[in-house]
Amino acid sequence: MINLSEIDVVIQGPVSRKKVSGSEMGETEAVIASVRRWLPGAAIILSTWQGAELSGIEVDQVVLSDDPGSFAFADDEKHRNNINRQIVSTSAGLRAARRPYALKLRSDTRLDHAGFLDWFERFPARNAECKILEKRVLAWSVGTMHPGKFPSEANPMRVLFHPSDFVFFGLRQDVMNIWDVPLMVESDMRYFTEGSPRWAVQGMKHRHHPECHLWISFLIKNGWTKVSESWADFNPELLRSSELSLVNNLLLLDQHQFGFHCFKYPFPEGSIWGRQFLRNFTNRDWQILYQKYCDPQHQPPAWETLHWHVLAKDRGRSFLRYYLKWPERTFRWFRDRLRGQKPWPWNY
């Protein structure tokens, strides 16, 4: 059993003063309060930017870094690639940590319970191949893209090596190993030219998605080179490598299992049909890979264990609004294609 006094919590990102609904606290203050509530005895490290307004912020340590800035996606200033900000603030906070375990949270992501601690030692079997970390690190299933949930290999969004980068928990040196990677360079944001077939299909010039840059850089640093050259690469050998790297070094938990809530993206189990089942891993999907690569005797759950009451109670109306808009979304997608535009899939 992990002693809470053995945990450092690194809260990374800008200090958000946006008021939380039903509270007088700003988002980052609410995150700090949630850690104090659910992990009493844990040390809190806030890793943010030089010049941040810190009045009212009560943590055990503050780490200030220079903001490395962000990149625009496909010449679209509205969508920004913030991976370098995540790398700088997360790694700086982890370097300041001293305790055996580390939890990495965003500055807009509160804890709702500490159930993730019950999962840390639950799946001990490991494959000898691509066994990089001392122990598996807990990560979020939503945002971890599942290439097997797309209908054809021609689909350019069948992305490999794409874990979620929202939250991580594990041995401090393991979490640090993941985040101590080189920054993305600007040339990687212009990897595909406008004449490239892949760019024409998807409207994306960058070499890797932010999450892929993080994970592939981590793998290469540790000597695992069976990785994608870009997000557009896909073949059976790379699929096996991606699956093995994820299942052998991470344990993916669903929203209710991990126990956190992101104020900026409050969709998790309220849009499970669109994000969880149709695009991302679930914990059950991870357990299927665990059986495949690590423990043939393991029996994954027969059914998904996502909390349907969350969908009905907290996100039901948003769920209905989202899917009632599909006819309009489909019309706008075809309209933009006919106009010769290269639409972003998440705009629809």
C-alpha positions in Angstrom: 0.0 0.0 0.0 1.4 3.4 -1.0 1.8 5.9 1.8 0.4 9.3 0.8 3.5 10.9 2.4 5.6 9.2 -0.4 3.8 11.1 -3.2 4.8 14.4 -4.8 2.0 16.0 -6.9 3.3 18.1 -9.8 0.7 20.6 -11.0 1.9 21.9 -14.3 0.7 24.7 -16.5 -0.5 28.3 -16.2 -2.3 29.5 -13.1 -6.0 29.6 -14.1 -8.1 32.2 -12.2 -11.3 31.2 -14.0 -14.0 30.6 -11.4 -15.1 27.1 -10.9 -18.9 26.7 -11.2 -20.5 26.9 -7.8 -17.3 28.1 -6.1 -15.4 31.2 -5.4 -12.1 29.5 -6.1 -10.2 29.7 -9.4 -9.5 26.5 -11.3 -5.9 26.1 -10.1 -6.9 26.8 -6.5 -9.6 24.1 -6.8 -7.0 21.7 -8.1 -4.8 22.3 -5.1 -7.7 22.0 -2.7 -8.7 18.7 -4.3 -5.2 17.3 -3.8 -5.2 18.4 -0.2 -8.5 16.6 0.3 -7.8 13.3 -1.4 -4.0 13.0 -0.9 -3.4 14.4 2.6 0.3 14.2 3.3 1.4 14.5 -0.3 3.6 17.4 -1.2 2.3 19.8 -3.9 4.7 21.3 -6.5 3.3 24.0 -8.8 5.4 24.3 -12.0 4.4 27.3 -14.0 5.8 30.3 -15.8 7.9 33.3 -14.8 5.7 36.3 -14.1 2.7 34.1 -13.0 0.3 35.8 -10.4 0.7 33.6 -7.4 -1.4 35.4 -4.8 -3.6 33.0 -2.9 -1.8 30.0 -4.2 -0.7 27.8 -1.3 1.6 24.9 -2.3 4.7 23.3 -0.8 7.0 24.5 -3.7 6.7 26.7 -6.7 8.9 26.1 -9.8 9.1 28.9 -12.3 10.3 28.4 -15.9 10.6 30.5 -19.0 7.6 29.9 -21.4 8.9 28.1 -24.5 5.9 29.2 -26.5 3.7 27.1 -28.8 3.3 26.3 -32.5 0.3 26.8 -34.8 -1.3 23.7 -36.4 -1.4 23.8 -40.2 -1.1 27.6 -40.3 -4.2 27.9 -38.1 -3.6 30.2 -35.1 -6.7 29.0 -33.4 -5.3 25.5 -32.7 -2.0 25.5 -30.9 0.6 22.8 -30.2 1.6 23.2 -26.6 3.8 20.1 -26.2 6.9 22.1 -25.5 5.1 23.9 -22.7 4.0 20.6 -21.2 7.5 19.2 -21.5 9.2 22.2 -19.9 6.8 22.6 -17.0 6.3 18.9 -16.3 10.0 18.0 -16.3 10.9 21.1 -14.2 8.4 20.1 -11.6 9.5 16.5 -11.6 13.1 17.6 -11.1 12.1 19.4 -8.0 10.3 16.3 -6.6 12.1 14.2 -4.1 9.6 11.5 -3.0 9.4 8.0 -4.5 6.1 8.5 -6.3 4.9 11.3 -8.5 1.4 12.4 -9.8 1.4 14.7 -12.8 -1.7 16.9 -13.1 -2.6 19.8 -15.3 -3.3 23.1 -13.5 -7.0 22.9 -14.7 -7.5 19.2 -13.6 -8.8 18.4 -10.1 -8.9 15.1 -8.3 -12.4 13.7 -7.5 -11.0 10.7 -5.6 -7.8 8.7 -5.2 -9.0 5.4 -6.6 -6.1 5.3 -9.0 -3.9 4.2 -6.1 -5.7 0.9 -6.0 -4.6 0.1 -9.6 -0.9 0.7 -9.4 0.2 -2.9 -8.5 -2.7 -4.7 -10.0 -1.1 -6.1 -13.2 2.4 -7.4 -12.4 3.1 -9.4 -15.6 5.5 -7.8 -18.1 6.7 -8.7 -21.5 10.6 -8.9 -21.7 10.5 -6.9 -25.0 10.2 -3.1 -24.7 10.2 -3.2 -20.9 11.6 0.3 -20.3 10.1 1.6 -17.0 10.7 -0.1 -13.7 6.9 -0.2 -13.1 4.0 0.7 -15.3 2.9 4.3 -15.1 -0.9 5.0 -14.8 -2.3 7.1 -17.6 -5.7 8.1 -18.9 -7.4 6.0 -21.5 -9.3 8.9 -23.2 -6.8 10.5 -25.6 -4.9 7.3 -26.0 -5.8 6.6 -29.6 -6.8 3.0 -30.6 -5.8 2.3 -34.2 -7.9 -0.8 -34.2 -11.1 1.2 -33.9 -10.9 2.6 -37.5 -12.3 0.8 -40.5 -9.3 0.8 -42.9 -5.6 1.3 -43.0 -6.1 4.1 -45.5 -7.6 6.2 -42.7 -4.9 8.7 -42.0 -6.1 9.2 -38.4 -5.2 5.6 -37.6 -2.4 6.9 -35.4 0.1 4.8 -33.5 2.2 5.6 -30.4 -0.4 8.1 -29.1 -1.0 7.9 -25.3 -2.9 10.6 -23.5 -0.7 13.2 -21.9 -3.2 14.6 -19.3 -2.3 12.7 -16.1 0.4 10.3 -15.0 1.1 8.5 -11.8 4.0 6.2 -11.0 7.5 6.0 -9.6 9.0 9.4 -9.8 12.0 8.3 -11.9 9.6 6.5 -14.4 7.3 9.5 -14.8 10.5 11.7 -15.2 11.8 9.2 -17.8 8.7 9.8 -19.9 8.8 13.6 -19.7 12.6 14.2 -19.9 12.7 14.4 -23.7 13.8 16.9 -26.3 11.5 19.7 -27.3 9.7 19.6 -30.6 11.5 21.7 -33.3 9.6 24.0 -35.6 10.7 22.1 -38.7 8.6 19.2 -37.4 5.6 21.4 -37.7 6.3 21.8 -41.4 7.2 18.2 -42.1 4.7 17.7 -44.8 4.5 20.1 -47.7 1.3 21.3 -49.2 1.8 19.0 -52.2 2.1 15.9 -50.1 -0.8 13.5 -50.6 -1.0 12.9 -46.8 -1.2 16.7 -46.2 -3.9 17.0 -48.9 -6.0 14.3 -47.2 -5.8 15.5 -43.7 -4.7 19.1 -43.8 -1.9 18.4 -41.3 1.7 19.5 -41.9 3.3 18.4 -38.6 5.4 15.3 -38.3 3.9 14.0 -35.1 0.9 14.8 -32.9 2.1 16.3 -29.6 1.4 13.1 -27.7 3.2 11.0 -30.3 6.2 13.3 -30.1 6.4 12.8 -26.3 6.0 9.0 -26.5 8.2 8.4 -29.5 11.0 10.6 -28.1 10.8 8.6 -24.8 11.1 5.3 -26.6 14.0 6.4 -28.8 15.8 7.8 -25.8 15.6 4.4 -24.2 16.8 2.5 -27.2 13.5 1.4 -28.8 13.6 2.4 -32.4 10.7 0.5 -33.9 8.6 3.7 -34.2 6.8 5.8 -36.7 8.6 8.3 -38.9 5.4 10.4 -38.8 1.8 10.2 -37.8 1.0 9.0 -41.3 3.0 5.7 -40.9 1.2 2.5 -40.4 2.0 -1.1 -40.9 1.6 -4.4 -38.9 5.1 -4.3 -37.4 4.6 -0.7 -36.2 1.2 -1.6 -34.8 2.7 -4.4 -32.7 5.5 -2.1 -31.5 3.0 0.6 -30.6 0.7 -1.8 -28.7 3.7 -3.4 -26.9 5.1 -0.1 -25.8 1.8 1.1 -24.4 0.8 -2.1 -22.6 4.2 -2.8 -21.2 4.9 0.6 -19.8 1.5 2.2 -19.1 -1.7 1.1 -17.4 -4.6 2.9 -19.0 -7.5 3.8 -16.6 -11.0 5.1 -17.5 -12.3 8.4 -16.1 -14.1 6.9 -13.1 -11.1 4.6 -12.3 -8.5 7.4 -12.2 -10.7 9.9 -10.5 -10.1 13.4 -12.0 -12.0 16.1 -13.8 -10.5 18.5 -16.4 -12.3 21.9 -16.3 -11.2 22.8 -19.8 -12.3 19.5 -21.4 -15.2 18.2 -19.2 -16.3 15.6 -21.8 -14.9 12.3 -20.6 -17.7 9.9 -19.9 -20.3 12.3 -21.2 -19.2 11.6 -24.8 -17.9 8.1 -24.5 -19.6 7.0 -27.8 -17.7 9.6 -29.8 -14.4 9.6 -27.9 -14.0 6.4 -25.9 -15.6 3.6 -27.8 -15.1 4.9 -31.4 -11.6 6.4 -31.1 -9.7 5.8 -27.9 -8.7 2.9 -25.7 -10.7 1.9 -22.7 -9.3 0.1 -19.7 -10.9 -3.1 -21.1 -9.1 -2.6 -24.4 -5.8 -2.2 -22.4 -6.6 -5.5 -20.6 -7.1 -7.3 -23.9 -3.6 -6.2 -24.9 -2.3 -7.3 -21.4 -3.7 -10.7 -22.1 -2.2 -10.7 -25.6 1.4 -9.6 -24.7 1.9 -10.2 -21.0 -0.4 -12.7 -19.4 -2.3 -15.2 -21.6 -4.1 -16.5 -18.5 -5.6 -13.1 -17.7 -9.4 -12.7 -18.5 -10.4 -9.2 -19.5 -13.8 -7.9 -18.4 -16.6 -9.2 -20.6 -18.2 -5.8 -20.8 -17.1 -2.2 -20.5 -17.2 -0.7 -17.0 -17.7 2.9 -17.9 -20.2 4.6 -15.5 -23.4 5.1 -17.4 -24.9 7.1 -14.5 -22.3 9.8 -15.2 -23.5 10.0 -18.8 -27.2 10.3 -17.6 -26.6 12.6 -14.7 -23.8 14.9 -15.6 -23.5 14.9 -19.4 -26.8 13.7 -20.8 -27.9 17.0 -22.2 -24.5 17.7 -23.7 -24.5 14.2 -25.2 -27.8 14.8 -26.9 -26.8 18.2 -28.2 -23.6 16.8 -29.6 -25.2 14.0 -31.6 -28.2 15.9 -32.7 -25.8 18.1 -34.6 -24.3 15.3 -36.7 -26.5 16.0 -39.8 -25.3 19.6 -39.7 -21.7 18.6 -39.1 -21.8 16.2 -42.1 -23.3 18.8 -44.4 -20.6 21.4 -43.4 -17.8 18.8 -44.0 -19.0 18.0 -47.5 -19.6 21.7 -48.3 -16.0 22.5 -47.3 -14.6 19.7 -49.3 -16.5 20.9 -52.4 -15.1 24.3 -51.9 -11.6 22.8 -52.0 -10.9 23.4 -48.3 -9.1 20.9 -46.2 -11.2 20.7 -43.1 -9.9 19.7 -39.7 -11.8 16.6 -38.4 -12.4 18.1 -34.9 -14.1 21.2 -36.3 -17.1 19.1 -37.2 
